[in-house]
Amino acid sequence: MPVPRSAEKTTSPRELVRERVYAQLKEAILSGVLLPGERLDEAELRGWLGVSGTPIRQALHTLSLEGLVETAPQSHSAVIAPRPEEARDTLQTIGVLVTGATILTLPRLTTEDRTRLAALAREVTVQHRSGDVPAITKAAEAYFGSIIRACPNPVFVEVVAQTGPSLSYHVTVTHRALDADLEELAQDYAELSAALLDADDERVIDVTKRIFQLAAPPPPRPRLGAWLRTPVPSP
């Protein structure tokens, strides 16, 4: 296991050692310093983090509950390797949370808020058409993160804060299994931007569901040739 360098960080005297260890390990997993499936050797972690084994085991237990680490009894721990066949289920789970936040947030948005969010949605469209997956992810997180931060329900926001990073990690690692059409997603975000500016909240919610595969896509528009080939029913 390659041991990452510890970033310079000022720790509050009140901060528990296990909280610091947990935060550092979680950041190393989410940032890709520790790779999916990578074994987490306790001796190496002790050397990296400069702590005893107890806070490391506590942190690994918490990370296992969050779906970022898997621990075999009487064996070893490893960074979880998300399963590609579960990618769509995970995406839909994120979609339920994001749609819920959107429903709660939309009625409170000012015209200025809608303009700002519309600009963030347009940026996602730009990045989808560039095909740069990390840039797409960053732009989408900026948009949906703004929606969640504006959510007026603190209990809901806390639930998202606890579950969101792990769910996002699973989708990021397995995104190729989703076989997403980037051009269609670009159009969805363009429509999302327009709906925000039009204050068409029903359409905002519908498009959000479609982005996360919670709703069936709209039927394709028939081409002119299809109309010409369609038999006309007899009177």
N, C-alpha and C positions, 0 to 999 in steps of 0.2 A: 504493500500500500504506500504510494507516495505521500509523504507527510507535508501538508500545505504549511506555508509560513503564516504565522499568526500576525494579523494586522495590528498596528498600534491602536490601542484602545484604552481609554481612561475608565476604570471601574469604580463605581460608587462604593464606599465602605459598607453601605447597607446591602449591596447586591450580593446575593448568595452565590457561592462558587458554582453550584449546580446550574444556576440560571445562566451564568456566563458561559459555562461549558456547553450547555444546551444551545445557546444562541450561536456560538462559534461553529458547532457541528452542523446545525441547521443551515447556516449561511454557506458552509463549505459544500453541502449537498445541493442546495438550490442553485448555487453559482456554477456547479459543474467541476469544482476542484476535486470532490470525491465523486466518482463515477457510478452509474447504476451497476449493481452487482458487486461493487468493490468491497472486499473484506475489511472490517474495522478491527484492527489488532489493538487490544487494550494497552499493551506495552508501548507501542508506537504513539498511541493517543496520549498516554501519560507523559511521554517525552515532549510531544508537541505542545500540549496544554499546560504542562507544569503542575499537574494536580494528581491526587491519588486516584485509585480506581473507583472509589465509591461514587463521586459526582459524575464520573464518566458513565458508569452503569445506570445511574439515575437518569441521565440525559438520554442515553440510548433507549431506555424503557419509554420515556415520554415520546421520543421520535418514532418508536415502533407503534405507539397508540395513534400517532398522527399519520401513519402510513408512509413514512420516509425511510424507516429501517426495519429489517426483519431479523429476528433473533431466534435461533434454534436452541431449545432447552439443552443445558449442559454442553453447549457447543460454542459457536461464534456468532457475531453480528455482522451484517453486511448492509450496504445501501440497497434499498429495495430496487428491483428491476421491474418496472411497470410492464404489464402484459398488453401487447398490441391489441389482442382481441377484446380488451375492456376499454379501449380508447373512446369509442362512441358513448358508452355508458357514462364514462367520467365526464366527457364533454357535456352530455345532457344534464348531469348533476350540477355542473358549474352553471349551465343555462338556467336551471330552476332558481338558483340563488341570484343570478344576475337579473333575471326577469322579475323576481320578487322585489329586488332593490329598485328596479326601474319603475314598477307599479307604485311603490311607496314614495319615490322621489319626484316623479313627473309633476304632480299637482303643486309642488312647492317651488318649481323653477321659475325664475324671472326671465324676461326677454334676454337679458344679458347672459344668464346662465345657459339658455338654449343656444345662443349664438356661439358661445365658447365650446359647448359640447358638439355642436354641428361641425365646428372647425376640427375638433379632435377626430370625429367620425370620418371627415374628408381625408384626414391624414392617413387613416387606416386604408382607405381606398387607394391612395397614392402608393403606399407600401405594398399592398397586395399586387398591384400592377407591376411593381419592380421585381417581385418574386423573392425578395430577401426575407426569409422566414424569421430570423431574429428581429429584424426591423418591424415586421408585421406584428410579432408578439408584443414588442415594446409599445407600438402605437395602440394596439387593442387594449393592453393593460392600462394605458394612460386614459383612454376613453371610459372603460368600465370602472376603473379605479375612481374616477371623478364621480361617476354615478353613485357608487357605494359610499364614498365620503360625504356626499350630499344627502344620503338617506337619513330621514329624521328618526328612525327607530334604532336606538342604541343597542338593544338586545340583538336585533338582526345583524347589525354591523359587527358585533362581537362574534357571532356565529360564523360570519364570513371570514373574519380575521383568523379564527382558529382553524378553519377547514380549507380556506382558499389556497394558501401556499402549496399544500400537499396535492390538492386536486390539479392545480396549475402545473406542478412538476410532472405529474403522471401524464397529462396531455402533451406537454412539451416534449417529453422523451418519446412518446408513441405517436406523434402527430402524423407521421407518414402513413400509419394504418388507417387514418381517416379518409385518405384519398380525396381531399377537398379540391373543388374547382375554384382556383384563385380568382378567375375572372367573375364567376358568379358571386363570390364573396365580396369582391370589389364593388359590384353593382348593389349588393345588399347594404353595404356601408354608405354608399352614395345615397340610396333611398332613405336610410336612417338619418343622414344629415338633413335631407330635404324635409322629412317628416318632423324633425325637431324644429326647424325654422318655421314650418307651417303650423306648429302647435297641434299636430295631429297625433295625439297620444296613443290612440288605438293602433295606428300604423306603426308607431315606434315600438310598441309592445309586440306586435305581430312580426316585425322584421327581426327584433331581438330573438324571439323564439326560433325563427328560421335560421339565424346565424348559428345557433346552438343545436340545430337539428331536432327541435322540439315541435316543429310544425312541418307539415308537408309543403314542399315548394310549390309555388303557383304553377298551374299547367302551362306548358309551352304554347306560345301563340302559333296557330297554324299558318303555314306559308300559303301564298296565293295558289300555288299548284295544288295544295291539299284541298282548298275550297273547290277548285275546278274538278277534282277527281271525286268529290263527295256526291254520291247519287242523290238526286232530288226525289223525296218521297212522292208517290202518286197520290192525287187527291181522292 
